[in-house]
Amino acid sequence: MLYTIFCYNEEDVIQTWSAEEDAATMARLQAVETRLTTDGKLGPVARLHPTRTATTLRKSAKEQFVVDGPFAETREQLLGFFVVEVDTQEEAIAIARDLAEANPGTGAYEIRPMMIYSPDKRTA
């Protein structure tokens, strides 16, 4: 089964990291990614641009409007995601724990089963 592991953290804190701190965190995350790739469990991974680059289309029953910024107004923001293919939710939780250990500070990892509705038809 496919699971998406959404990565939330305090963007203001992460943006204060030095280049060295960011590189060290990315190296620790890469070690987890390498193991998952070797095990044939890792799908797409994305690190999102800062929320200041986001645009949200809000809608009601009768109208739509575009606003700057992310949808959620909270200290923790969605900063990226991992897609993993595992047999159980417990295995997805274990992977999220590994990611959390590789990434210092506060935050959260939301684990949610996913389904593919439209496969990527692009060719390499």
DRENPA-3360 file (N, C-alpha, C; in nm, 2 decimals, always signed):
BEGIN
1 = MLYTIFCY = +0.08/-0.12/+0.00/+0.00/+0.00/+0.00/+0.09/+0.12/+0.00 ~ +0.04/+0.23/-0.07/+0.11/+0.35/-0.07/+0.07/+0.44/+0.04 ~ +0.17/+0.51/+0.10/+0.14/+0.61/+0.21/+0.22/+0.73/+0.17 ~ +0.16/+0.85/+0.20/+0.23/+0.97/+0.19/+0.26/+1.02/+0.33 ~ +0.39/+1.06/+0.36/+0.43/+1.11/+0.49/+0.45/+1.26/+0.46 ~ +0.36/+1.34/+0.51/+0.37/+1.49/+0.50/+0.46/+1.54/+0.61 ~ +0.55/+1.63/+0.58/+0.65/+1.68/+0.67/+0.61/+1.83/+0.71 ~ +0.58/+1.85/+0.84/+0.54/+1.98/+0.89/+0.65/+2.03/+0.99;
9 = NEEDVIQT = +0.68/+2.15/+0.98/+0.78/+2.21/+1.07/+0.76/+2.36/+1.08 ~ +0.82/+2.42/+1.17/+0.82/+2.57/+1.19/+0.91/+2.63/+1.08 ~ +0.85/+2.68/+0.98/+0.93/+2.73/+0.87/+1.03/+2.85/+0.91 ~ +0.98/+2.93/+1.00/+1.07/+3.04/+1.05/+1.20/+2.99/+1.12 ~ +1.18/+2.87/+1.19/+1.30/+2.81/+1.25/+1.39/+2.75/+1.15 ~ +1.34/+2.68/+1.06/+1.42/+2.61/+0.95/+1.50/+2.72/+0.87 ~ +1.43/+2.83/+0.84/+1.50/+2.93/+0.76/+1.61/+3.00/+0.83 ~ +1.62/+2.98/+0.96/+1.74/+3.04/+1.03/+1.86/+2.95/+1.04;
17 = WSAEEDAA = +1.84/+2.83/+0.99/+1.95/+2.73/+0.99/+2.06/+2.79/+0.90 ~ +2.18/+2.76/+0.95/+2.30/+2.80/+0.86/+2.30/+2.70/+0.74 ~ +2.38/+2.73/+0.64/+2.40/+2.63/+0.53/+2.45/+2.50/+0.58 ~ +2.54/+2.50/+0.68/+2.59/+2.38/+0.73/+2.49/+2.30/+0.80 ~ +2.40/+2.36/+0.89/+2.29/+2.29/+0.96/+2.20/+2.23/+0.86 ~ +2.16/+2.30/+0.75/+2.07/+2.25/+0.65/+2.13/+2.13/+0.58 ~ +2.26/+2.15/+0.54/+2.32/+2.04/+0.47/+2.33/+1.91/+0.56 ~ +2.36/+1.93/+0.69/+2.37/+1.82/+0.78/+2.24/+1.75/+0.79;
25 = TMARLQAV = +2.13/+1.82/+0.80/+2.00/+1.76/+0.81/+1.96/+1.69/+0.68 ~ +1.99/+1.75/+0.57/+1.96/+1.69/+0.44/+2.04/+1.56/+0.42 ~ +2.17/+1.56/+0.47/+2.25/+1.44/+0.47/+2.19/+1.32/+0.55 ~ +2.14/+1.36/+0.67/+2.07/+1.26/+0.76/+1.95/+1.20/+0.69 ~ +1.87/+1.29/+0.63/+1.75/+1.25/+0.56/+1.79/+1.16/+0.44 ~ +1.89/+1.20/+0.37/+1.94/+1.12/+0.25/+1.97/+0.98/+0.29 ~ +2.03/+0.97/+0.41/+2.07/+0.83/+0.46/+1.94/+0.75/+0.47 ~ +1.83/+0.80/+0.52/+1.70/+0.73/+0.53/+1.65/+0.70/+0.39;
33 = ETRLTTDG = +1.66/+0.80/+0.31/+1.61/+0.78/+0.17/+1.69/+0.67/+0.10 ~ +1.82/+0.67/+0.11/+1.90/+0.57/+0.05/+1.86/+0.43/+0.10 ~ +1.84/+0.41/+0.23/+1.79/+0.28/+0.28/+1.66/+0.24/+0.22 ~ +1.56/+0.34/+0.21/+1.43/+0.31/+0.16/+1.44/+0.28/+0.01 ~ +1.53/+0.34/-0.06/+1.54/+0.32/-0.21/+1.60/+0.17/-0.22 ~ +1.70/+0.14/-0.14/+1.76/+0.01/-0.15/+1.65/-0.10/-0.12 ~ +1.56/-0.07/-0.03/+1.46/-0.17/+0.01/+1.34/-0.16/-0.09 ~ +1.35/-0.07/-0.19/+1.24/-0.07/-0.29/+1.11/-0.01/-0.24;
41 = KLGPVARL = +1.12/+0.08/-0.13/+1.00/+0.14/-0.07/+0.98/+0.28/-0.10 ~ +1.08/+0.35/-0.15/+1.07/+0.50/-0.17/+1.01/+0.54/-0.30 ~ +0.91/+0.62/-0.30/+0.85/+0.68/-0.42/+0.90/+0.83/-0.43 ~ +0.82/+0.91/-0.48/+0.86/+1.05/-0.50/+0.88/+1.12/-0.36 ~ +0.97/+1.21/-0.36/+1.01/+1.30/-0.24/+1.01/+1.44/-0.29 ~ +0.95/+1.53/-0.21/+0.95/+1.67/-0.26/+0.98/+1.76/-0.14 ~ +1.07/+1.86/-0.16/+1.09/+1.97/-0.06/+1.02/+2.09/-0.12 ~ +0.93/+2.15/-0.06/+0.85/+2.26/-0.11/+0.93/+2.39/-0.09;
49 = HPTRTATT = +0.90/+2.49/-0.18/+0.96/+2.62/-0.16/+0.89/+2.69/-0.04 ~ +0.95/+2.79/+0.02/+0.89/+2.86/+0.13/+0.74/+2.90/+0.11 ~ +0.67/+2.90/+0.22/+0.52/+2.94/+0.21/+0.50/+3.08/+0.15 ~ +0.60/+3.17/+0.16/+0.58/+3.30/+0.11/+0.56/+3.29/-0.05 ~ +0.60/+3.18/-0.11/+0.58/+3.17/-0.25/+0.45/+3.10/-0.29 ~ +0.37/+3.06/-0.19/+0.25/+2.99/-0.21/+0.13/+3.08/-0.25 ~ +0.04/+3.03/-0.32/-0.08/+3.10/-0.35/-0.19/+3.00/-0.33 ~ -0.30/+3.04/-0.27/-0.42/+2.95/-0.24/-0.54/+3.00/-0.31;
57 = LRKSAKEQ = -0.61/+2.91/-0.38/-0.74/+2.94/-0.43/-0.84/+2.89/-0.33 ~ -0.91/+2.99/-0.27/-1.02/+2.96/-0.18/-1.15/+2.96/-0.25 ~ -1.25/+2.89/-0.20/-1.38/+2.88/-0.27/-1.49/+2.87/-0.17 ~ -1.60/+2.92/-0.21/-1.72/+2.90/-0.13/-1.82/+2.84/-0.23 ~ -1.94/+2.83/-0.20/-2.04/+2.76/-0.29/-2.06/+2.85/-0.41 ~ -2.04/+2.98/-0.41/-2.07/+3.06/-0.52/-1.95/+3.14/-0.58 ~ -1.84/+3.15/-0.51/-1.73/+3.22/-0.56/-1.59/+3.16/-0.53 ~ -1.49/+3.21/-0.61/-1.36/+3.17/-0.58/-1.27/+3.29/-0.57;
65 = FVVDGPFA = -1.17/+3.28/-0.49/-1.07/+3.40/-0.49/-0.93/+3.34/-0.45 ~ -0.83/+3.42/-0.50/-0.69/+3.38/-0.48/-0.63/+3.47/-0.38 ~ -0.56/+3.40/-0.28/-0.49/+3.48/-0.18/-0.35/+3.43/-0.17 ~ -0.26/+3.52/-0.13/-0.12/+3.49/-0.11/-0.10/+3.40/+0.01 ~ -0.01/+3.31/+0.00/+0.03/+3.23/+0.12/-0.04/+3.10/+0.12 ~ -0.01/+3.02/+0.22/-0.06/+2.88/+0.23/-0.20/+2.89/+0.29 ~ -0.27/+2.78/+0.28/-0.41/+2.77/+0.33/-0.41/+2.78/+0.49 ~ -0.32/+2.70/+0.55/-0.33/+2.70/+0.70/-0.26/+2.82/+0.76;
73 = ETREQLLG = -0.32/+2.87/+0.86/-0.26/+2.98/+0.94/-0.22/+2.92/+1.07 ~ -0.10/+2.87/+1.07/-0.04/+2.80/+1.19/+0.11/+2.82/+1.19 ~ +0.18/+2.79/+1.30/+0.32/+2.80/+1.30/+0.39/+2.69/+1.22 ~ +0.33/+2.57/+1.23/+0.38/+2.46/+1.15/+0.32/+2.46/+1.01 ~ +0.41/+2.45/+0.91/+0.36/+2.45/+0.77/+0.41/+2.32/+0.70 ~ +0.33/+2.29/+0.60/+0.37/+2.17/+0.51/+0.50/+2.21/+0.43 ~ +0.61/+2.14/+0.46/+0.73/+2.17/+0.39/+0.78/+2.07/+0.29 ~ +0.71/+1.96/+0.28/+0.75/+1.86/+0.19/+0.68/+1.73/+0.22;
81 = FFVVEVDT = +0.71/+1.62/+0.13/+0.65/+1.49/+0.16/+0.73/+1.38/+0.10 ~ +0.71/+1.26/+0.15/+0.77/+1.14/+0.10/+0.65/+1.05/+0.06 ~ +0.67/+0.97/-0.04/+0.57/+0.86/-0.08/+0.65/+0.73/-0.06 ~ +0.59/+0.64/+0.02/+0.65/+0.51/+0.05/+0.55/+0.40/+0.02 ~ +0.61/+0.29/-0.03/+0.52/+0.17/-0.05/+0.56/+0.07/+0.05 ~ +0.47/+0.04/+0.14/+0.49/-0.06/+0.25/+0.37/-0.14/+0.27 ~ +0.38/-0.25/+0.35/+0.27/-0.34/+0.37/+0.17/-0.30/+0.47 ~ +0.22/-0.22/+0.57/+0.13/-0.19/+0.69/+0.15/-0.04/+0.73;
89 = QEEAIAIA = +0.05/+0.01/+0.80/+0.06/+0.14/+0.85/+0.17/+0.15/+0.95 ~ +0.19/+0.04/+1.03/+0.30/+0.04/+1.13/+0.44/+0.06/+1.07 ~ +0.46/+0.00/+0.95/+0.58/+0.02/+0.88/+0.60/+0.17/+0.83 ~ +0.49/+0.23/+0.79/+0.49/+0.37/+0.75/+0.52/+0.46/+0.87 ~ +0.47/+0.42/+0.98/+0.50/+0.50/+1.11/+0.64/+0.48/+1.14 ~ +0.70/+0.36/+1.13/+0.84/+0.34/+1.16/+0.93/+0.43/+1.07 ~ +0.89/+0.44/+0.94/+0.97/+0.53/+0.85/+0.96/+0.67/+0.89 ~ +0.84/+0.72/+0.93/+0.82/+0.85/+0.98/+0.91/+0.88/+1.10;
97 = RDLAEANP = +0.92/+0.78/+1.19/+1.01/+0.79/+1.31/+1.15/+0.81/+1.27 ~ +1.20/+0.73/+1.17/+1.33/+0.75/+1.12/+1.35/+0.89/+1.06 ~ +1.26/+0.94/+0.99/+1.27/+1.08/+0.93/+1.27/+1.18/+1.04 ~ +1.19/+1.16/+1.14/+1.18/+1.25/+1.26/+1.32/+1.26/+1.33 ~ +1.38/+1.14/+1.35/+1.51/+1.14/+1.41/+1.62/+1.21/+1.33 ~ +1.60/+1.20/+1.20/+1.70/+1.27/+1.11/+1.69/+1.42/+1.10 ~ +1.57/+1.47/+1.14/+1.54/+1.61/+1.13/+1.52/+1.67/+1.27 ~ +1.61/+1.75/+1.31/+1.61/+1.80/+1.45/+1.49/+1.90/+1.47;
105 = GTGAYEIR = +1.46/+1.93/+1.60/+1.37/+2.03/+1.63/+1.23/+1.97/+1.65 ~ +1.13/+2.07/+1.64/+0.99/+2.03/+1.65/+0.93/+2.00/+1.52 ~ +0.80/+1.97/+1.51/+0.73/+1.95/+1.39/+0.65/+1.83/+1.40 ~ +0.60/+1.78/+1.28/+0.51/+1.66/+1.28/+0.52/+1.59/+1.15 ~ +0.49/+1.47/+1.15/+0.49/+1.39/+1.02/+0.35/+1.32/+1.02 ~ +0.27/+1.37/+0.92/+0.14/+1.31/+0.90/+0.14/+1.20/+0.80 ~ +0.09/+1.08/+0.84/+0.10/+0.96/+0.76/-0.04/+0.93/+0.71 ~ -0.05/+0.92/+0.58/-0.19/+0.90/+0.53/-0.18/+0.81/+0.41;
113 = PMMIYSPD = -0.27/+0.70/+0.40/-0.28/+0.62/+0.29/-0.31/+0.70/+0.16 ~ -0.26/+0.66/+0.05/-0.29/+0.73/-0.07/-0.33/+0.64/-0.19 ~ -0.39/+0.69/-0.28/-0.43/+0.62/-0.40/-0.38/+0.70/-0.52 ~ -0.34/+0.63/-0.63/-0.30/+0.70/-0.75/-0.42/+0.71/-0.84 ~ -0.46/+0.83/-0.87/-0.57/+0.85/-0.97/-0.53/+0.87/-1.11 ~ -0.42/+0.94/-1.12/-0.37/+0.97/-1.26/-0.22/+0.94/-1.25 ~ -0.17/+0.83/-1.30/-0.03/+0.81/-1.30/+0.04/+0.91/-1.39 ~ +0.17/+0.94/-1.35/+0.25/+1.03/-1.43/+0.28/+0.96/-1.56;
121 = KRTA = +0.24/+1.03/-1.67/+0.26/+0.97/-1.81/+0.38/+1.03/-1.88 ~ +0.45/+1.12/-1.81/+0.57/+1.18/-1.87/+0.68/+1.07/-1.89 ~ +0.76/+1.08/-1.99/+0.87/+0.99/-2.01/+1.00/+1.06/-1.97 ~ +1.09/+0.98/-1.93/+1.22/+1.04/-1.89/+1.30/+1.08/-2.01;
% end
